[in-house]
Amino acid sequence: MARKKNFLDYIPAVSSRNTWEVGKNGMVTIHMVHRGFYAWIAQTFFHRPRISHIDLDRMGSFIFRQIDGKQSVGEIAELVKKEFGEEAEPLYGRLVKYMQILRNNEFIYYAKKGGKPKEEAGKGDEQDGNIK
């Protein structure tokens, strides 16, 4: 029987597809470049911007700054608990959902445990399978 994977053991790393910066107020802004044919159509015909600037809130910024390709989701959860206490509750449900949103928007990817992060792991990576 195959051993089930624990989401808290996953090691998130920031994708190089987009740039990001920390403002003077400590908040993270992700600069997302719109790529692909449909983005080109939207930019050309509907005057949509090529780059969107996504401002994260205080907790989201804290979490994003912890994502280094070395710490697991579980370790990040402990740091969030120390920093925000009761404000972070329900911690694990919120953190898992936040990580899924970051992953679905290709802001992060999951590095291989005990090895060098592999960004080319892409959307079909087996680590993302059936996480609820």
Solvent accessible surface area in square Angstrom, and as a share of the most:
residue,aa,sasa,rsa
1,M,243,1.09
2,A,93,0.72
3,R,208,0.76
4,K,180,0.76
5,K,119,0.51
6,N,77,0.39
7,F,22,0.09
8,L,53,0.26
9,D,55,0.29
10,Y,14,0.05
11,I,19,0.09
12,P,0,0.00
13,A,6,0.04
14,V,38,0.22
15,S,8,0.05
16,S,94,0.61
17,R,104,0.38
18,N,14,0.07
19,T,90,0.52
20,W,92,0.32
21,E,94,0.42
22,V,68,0.39
23,G,34,0.33
24,K,218,0.92
25,N,116,0.59
26,G,26,0.25
27,M,56,0.25
28,V,0,0.00
29,T,25,0.14
30,I,3,0.01
31,H,33,0.15
32,M,44,0.20
33,V,29,0.17
34,H,58,0.26
35,R,110,0.40
36,G,54,0.52
37,F,130,0.54
38,Y,178,0.68
39,A,19,0.15
40,W,132,0.46
41,I,47,0.24
42,A,30,0.23
43,Q,41,0.18
44,T,60,0.35
45,F,127,0.53
46,F,136,0.57
47,H,158,0.70
48,R,152,0.56
49,P,82,0.52
50,R,143,0.52
51,I,65,0.33
52,S,33,0.21
53,H,116,0.52
54,I,53,0.27
55,D,108,0.56
56,L,22,0.11
57,D,96,0.50
58,R,122,0.45
59,M,22,0.10
60,G,5,0.05
61,S,1,0.00
62,F,26,0.11
63,I,8,0.04
64,F,2,0.01
65,R,97,0.35
66,Q,34,0.15
67,I,9,0.04
68,D,72,0.37
69,G,11,0.11
70,K,164,0.70
71,Q,42,0.19
72,S,18,0.12
73,V,0,0.00
74,G,18,0.17
75,E,89,0.40
76,I,0,0.00
77,A,0,0.00
78,E,79,0.35
79,L,55,0.27
80,V,0,0.00
81,K,83,0.35
82,K,167,0.71
83,E,95,0.43
84,F,16,0.07
85,G,31,0.30
86,E,148,0.66
87,E,99,0.44
88,A,0,0.00
89,E,79,0.36
90,P,96,0.61
91,L,6,0.03
92,Y,91,0.35
93,G,50,0.48
94,R,109,0.40
95,L,3,0.02
96,V,25,0.15
97,K,118,0.50
98,Y,42,0.16
99,M,0,0.00
100,Q,35,0.16
101,I,83,0.42
102,L,4,0.02
103,R,15,0.06
104,N,100,0.51
105,N,68,0.35
106,E,51,0.23
107,F,16,0.07
108,I,2,0.01
109,Y,23,0.09
110,Y,3,0.01
111,A,2,0.01
112,K,65,0.27
113,K,144,0.61
114,G,85,0.82
115,G,45,0.44
116,K,169,0.72
117,P,51,0.32
118,K,106,0.45
119,E,57,0.26
120,E,143,0.64
121,A,27,0.21
122,G,32,0.30
123,K,128,0.54
124,G,79,0.76
125,D,13,0.07
126,E,120,0.54
127,Q,23,0.10
128,D,38,0.20
129,G,47,0.45
130,N,149,0.77
131,I,44,0.22
132,K,212,0.90
